[in-house]
Structures are given as C-alpha cells and as structure tokens.
Amino acid sequence: MRLLVISFKGAYFPKDVILHAVCFYLRYGVSYRNLVEEIMAERGVDLDHATLKGWAGRYAGLVVDTESVP
C-alpha cells in the first residue's frame, strides 16, 4: 500500500480547513467566490477567494492522488 503525505508546512490555516475547502471545491465544482463567500463563511472561516485558488492549485492534485490510493 502506498501512502501519500500532504505537507501543510507554512500554511496559516489549519489543515482540516484547507482540506475541507479543496475537497468541497473538487467534488461540487462551485466557483472560488461562491465557496468562499457562502459556504466557508457559514462555517466561520474568513478567507479570500484567491487563497482558495492557491490551495486548489497546490493541494488538488495531491488530494486526488491520495483518494485514489488502494
């Protein structure tokens, strides 16, 4: 079994917030602005859509790879 580890070193937000936002973005395909302004705000997370775009670029491929590991 191959295990991939995602590094969150240097991240300002906790890893569970980052993973929640990126996974939600990947699963439902909502826009960065809608996800930030509506969904994350409902959960009390204050961030900019550009931050989410950066997370998606940095972590999306790793999240997809991790979920596909048998």
N, C-alpha and C positions, 0 to 999 in steps of 0.2 A: 504494500500500500504506500502510495506517495502522498506526503503531506506538505502542502504549501503554507508558508507562514507569511502573513502580510505584516509589514513593518509600518507602524504608525509613529515612528520616532520623529519628533519635532512638530507633531500635529497639536494645534491649540485645543481642538475639541476632543472629547473622549471618543475612543474607537467605536463604541456602540452607536453613538450619534452618526458618525461618518458612515458606518456600515448600513445603518437603517436608511439613511438618505440615499445612498448609492443603490442599494438593493431595491428600494421603492422606485427610484428613477428607472432602473433597468427593467423591472417587472411590469410597470404600468405605462411607461413611455410618456409621462407628463413632461411639460416644459420645465426648465430650471426655475423660471419665475413662479409658475403655479405651485411647484413643490415647495419652494422656499416661502412664498407669501402666504399660502394657505395651510398646507399640511404640516410643515415644520413649525410654523408659528402657533398652530393649535397645540403643539407639544411643548411649547415654551422655549423653542430654540430660535435664537435671533442670529441669522446669518444672511449673507448676501448671495444672490444667485451666481455671481462669479466664483464664489468659494465652492459652491456645489459643482459648478462646471469643472473646476480644477480637480475636485475629488473624483468626479466621474472619469476624467482623463487619466488620473493617476491610479485609481483603485478598481475601476470597472473590469478591466481585463483580468486582474488578479482574483476578483470575486467570482467571475465566470469560470476561471480555471479551477478555483477551489471547489466550487459546487459540482464540477464535472469529474472530480477525483472519485474513483470507485471505492 
